[in-house]
Amino acid sequence: MKVKLFSYNQLDTFVHRLSGVTKLICFLLLTSAVMFTYDLRVIVCVFLFSLVMVKVAQISLKQVKPMLIYVSIFLLLNFILTFIFAPGHGPELYGSRHELFSFFGNYIVTKEQLLYQFTKIMKYLSAIPLGFIFFLTTNPSEFASSLNNIKVPYKACTSLSLTLRYFPDIQKDFNDVSFAQQARGLDNSEKAPMKDRIINTTKIIIPLIFSTLDRVELITNAMDLRGYAKKPKRTWYSFRALNKEDYLSIAVSAVIFAISLFMRFVVVKSMYYNPFI
């Protein structure tokens, strides 16, 4: 059986016991700590912290393996294209230039360029595990009720909850249509050549779009029949109040974010940390 992507798994871990709002706040604080700086020291610390939290949340490799493959391809292409189109951008940002070697004439590899591109990749790698933690450990209904408790309109909360629930459903529909197409002779398995798999996958998209539209109409009609949005407030089956673990998690994330700002504005006094000067 294929593992569903972005599907909530109900486990009894420290991360799973946190409120959905807490995980959202921590996610925003930690990703902001990474995005507001190019200090490799801060980014590596956040990256290691995110890996520890993935371990605490008991997220297995098979749950995120397909997404890791796509991310790896994206990062590799990003690294190559960045150097091809901007081989001297690193020295411009860091204000120094230490050449290592050159090839193909004008392409000169510098320490600053390698540092810039490696730091940019680490920024992505630091944020990706945090996204995995949020999607795989957050109950959509509990997350929506928590948002509504902090005065977010419940219509927006319900829409967000349905969106989070829909990710695994899309994958299930894709697999169902794929198996139906394979039964009709369209091989989309790993045994087929890559070209045929791409062509056959495009043939799945149209039936998937129609099934998606049918589901949207079905959900809309069901909500209308139950009188959804007829009143300004609503109750929730799933709600989790903030506890000590939530406040502790927010405090730790806020401290990491504050350290990132302190390193940028006080210690380094620049967004770009240059260890070569």
ZILIN-V420333 format. One record per residue. N is the residue number from 1. SS is DSSP state (h for helix, s for strand, l for the rest). PHI is phi in degrees with one decimal (* if undefined). PSI is psi in degrees with one decimal (NA if undefined). Layout:
# ZILIN-V420333
n	ss	phi	psi
N	SS	PHI	PSI
N	SS	PHI	PSI
This chain:
# ZILIN-V420333
n	ss	phi	psi
1	l	*	134.6
2	l	-76.5	142.1
3	l	-78.9	133.9
4	l	-75.5	135.6
5	l	-81.4	144.0
6	l	54.9	35.3
7	l	-102.8	130.6
8	l	-67.7	129.7
9	l	-112.9	121.5
10	l	-85.1	105.1
11	l	-128.5	164.2
12	l	-103.0	79.3
13	l	-123.7	168.3
14	l	-58.1	-41.4
15	l	-69.6	-41.2
16	l	-65.9	-29.1
17	l	-77.4	-11.4
18	l	-74.3	152.7
19	l	-69.6	152.9
20	h	-61.7	-37.7
21	h	-64.3	-40.1
22	h	-60.0	-45.4
23	h	-65.8	-35.2
24	h	-66.7	-44.8
25	h	-62.4	-45.4
26	h	-63.1	-40.0
27	h	-61.4	-45.0
28	h	-66.8	-40.8
29	h	-65.8	-45.0
30	h	-71.4	-40.8
31	h	-67.6	-34.6
32	h	-66.2	-37.3
33	h	-60.8	-31.7
34	h	-82.6	-41.3
35	h	-75.5	-23.5
36	l	-85.0	4.6
37	l	-149.7	157.1
38	s	-116.4	26.3
39	l	-81.2	110.7
40	h	-62.1	-29.6
41	h	-64.1	-44.4
42	h	-67.6	-42.6
43	h	-64.4	-42.6
44	h	-64.4	-38.9
45	h	-62.4	-43.5
46	h	-65.8	-38.1
47	h	-61.7	-46.6
48	h	-65.2	-39.0
49	h	-63.1	-40.9
50	h	-66.3	-36.4
51	h	-65.9	-38.4
52	h	-62.4	-42.8
53	h	-68.2	-32.6
54	h	-62.7	-40.5
55	h	-65.2	-41.8
56	h	-63.0	-38.1
57	l	-76.6	-5.1
58	l	58.8	42.6
59	l	-86.4	120.1
60	l	-85.8	160.9
61	h	-64.9	-36.4
62	h	-67.0	-21.2
63	h	-71.5	-30.6
64	h	-119.1	3.1
65	h	-57.7	-47.4
66	h	-58.8	-42.6
67	h	-67.6	-35.7
68	h	-64.0	-35.0
69	h	-64.4	-45.3
70	h	-64.1	-41.2
71	h	-65.3	-39.5
72	h	-63.2	-41.9
73	h	-63.8	-42.5
74	h	-62.5	-44.4
75	h	-65.9	-38.5
76	h	-64.4	-46.1
77	h	-63.7	-40.0
78	h	-61.8	-42.3
79	h	-64.1	-45.4
80	h	-68.0	-47.7
81	h	-67.3	-34.5
82	h	-61.6	-42.5
83	h	-71.3	-36.1
84	h	-65.3	-45.3
85	h	-92.5	-18.2
86	l	-144.5	65.8
87	l	-70.9	-15.0
88	l	-111.5	14.5
89	h	-70.9	-35.5
90	h	-59.9	-52.8
91	h	-59.0	-33.0
92	h	-65.5	-39.1
93	h	-73.3	-41.5
94	h	-88.9	-12.7
95	l	75.9	18.2
96	l	-147.5	168.3
97	l	-147.5	116.3
98	l	-125.6	101.6
99	s	-78.3	141.0
100	s	-105.0	-57.4
101	s	-162.0	171.3
102	s	-132.2	158.2
103	s	-155.0	156.3
104	l	52.1	38.6
105	l	79.6	-88.1
106	l	-85.7	-8.1
107	s	-86.7	104.9
108	s	-110.3	122.3
109	s	-86.5	124.1
110	s	-119.3	159.1
111	h	-62.6	-39.1
112	h	-65.3	-39.5
113	h	-66.3	-42.6
114	h	-64.7	-39.5
115	h	-64.0	-43.8
116	h	-61.2	-47.3
117	h	-71.2	-37.2
118	h	-66.6	-40.3
119	h	-64.2	-39.7
120	h	-64.4	-39.6
121	h	-65.1	-40.3
122	h	-64.9	-31.2
123	h	-62.7	-44.2
124	h	-63.4	-47.0
125	h	-65.6	-24.8
126	h	-76.7	-34.7
127	h	-82.7	-30.6
128	h	-62.2	-48.1
129	h	-60.2	-33.6
130	h	-64.6	-38.0
131	h	-65.7	-40.4
132	h	-59.6	-44.4
133	h	-60.7	-43.7
134	h	-65.0	-47.2
135	h	-72.3	-37.4
136	h	-88.7	-10.0
137	h	-120.1	4.5
138	l	-108.1	120.2
139	l	-72.0	119.1
140	h	-56.2	-41.5
141	h	-67.6	-43.0
142	h	-66.0	-37.9
143	h	-63.8	-43.3
144	h	-64.7	-42.1
145	h	-66.9	-35.8
146	h	-66.6	-40.6
147	h	-64.2	-41.4
148	h	-65.1	-29.7
149	h	-68.8	-24.4
150	l	-99.7	27.9
151	l	76.7	17.9
152	l	-77.1	132.7
153	l	-52.8	134.8
154	h	-68.6	-21.8
155	h	-65.4	-42.8
156	h	-66.2	-37.9
157	h	-63.5	-42.4
158	h	-66.0	-40.9
159	h	-61.3	-42.0
160	h	-65.8	-41.0
161	h	-62.5	-43.7
162	h	-64.6	-36.2
163	h	-64.7	-45.1
164	h	-64.4	-36.5
165	h	-71.9	-23.7
166	h	-79.9	-22.7
167	h	-55.8	-54.0
168	h	-66.0	-29.1
169	h	-67.7	-36.5
170	h	-63.4	-42.5
171	h	-63.5	-40.2
172	h	-63.4	-44.7
173	h	-62.8	-39.5
174	h	-61.5	-44.5
175	h	-65.1	-40.4
176	h	-62.6	-45.6
177	h	-66.3	-37.7
178	h	-63.0	-44.0
179	h	-65.2	-37.7
180	h	-65.4	-40.2
181	h	-67.4	-37.9
182	h	-65.5	-34.5
183	h	-65.8	-23.6
184	l	-93.1	4.6
185	l	107.0	-0.8
186	l	-91.9	102.8
187	l	-79.8	116.4
188	l	-120.1	17.4
189	l	-82.8	178.6
190	l	-69.2	-16.0
191	l	-76.2	-22.2
192	l	-77.5	152.2
193	l	-61.4	153.2
194	h	-59.4	-39.8
195	h	-61.1	-45.4
196	h	-66.6	-35.7
197	h	-65.1	-39.9
198	h	-65.1	-44.8
199	h	-64.0	-45.1
200	h	-67.8	-32.1
201	h	-66.2	-38.2
202	h	-63.8	-29.0
203	h	-73.6	-17.1
204	h	-82.2	-26.3
205	h	-61.6	-42.8
206	h	-62.8	-50.4
207	h	-60.4	-33.4
208	h	-66.6	-38.3
209	h	-63.2	-44.3
210	h	-65.6	-39.6
211	h	-66.5	-34.6
212	h	-65.7	-44.0
213	h	-63.3	-38.9
214	h	-63.5	-40.6
215	h	-67.5	-40.4
216	h	-60.4	-44.5
217	h	-64.1	-40.1
218	h	-63.2	-45.0
219	h	-66.4	-40.4
220	h	-62.4	-45.3
221	h	-64.8	-40.3
222	h	-63.9	-39.9
223	h	-69.3	-37.8
224	h	-65.0	-41.6
225	h	-65.0	-27.7
226	l	-92.5	8.4
227	l	72.6	31.7
228	l	-65.5	139.3
229	l	69.5	19.8
230	l	-82.1	-20.4
231	l	-123.7	156.9
232	l	-70.7	-19.9
233	l	-130.4	163.5
234	l	-147.9	163.4
235	l	-101.0	165.1
236	l	-128.9	139.7
237	l	-72.4	-34.4
238	l	-117.0	120.0
239	l	-149.2	139.6
240	l	-133.2	116.9
241	l	-76.0	155.7
242	l	-70.5	138.8
243	l	-125.9	-167.2
244	h	-63.1	-37.9
245	h	-63.5	-37.5
246	h	-65.6	-48.5
247	h	-64.6	-35.5
248	h	-65.1	-43.4
249	h	-64.0	-42.7
250	h	-64.4	-40.0
251	h	-63.9	-44.0
252	h	-62.8	-44.3
253	h	-63.8	-40.1
254	h	-64.8	-37.5
255	h	-64.9	-43.1
256	h	-62.1	-41.9
257	h	-63.9	-40.9
258	h	-65.6	-38.8
259	h	-63.6	-39.4
260	h	-61.6	-44.5
261	h	-66.5	-38.3
262	h	-63.5	-43.6
263	h	-63.8	-36.5
264	h	-75.0	-47.8
265	h	-92.9	-20.7
266	h	-110.6	-50.3
267	h	-80.1	-60.7
268	h	-82.0	-33.3
269	l	59.6	31.1
270	l	-163.7	157.3
271	l	-73.2	-25.5
272	s	-109.0	119.0
273	l	-89.6	120.9
274	l	-110.6	105.3
275	l	-80.6	-1.7
276	l	-93.4	0.1
277	l	-125.3	NA
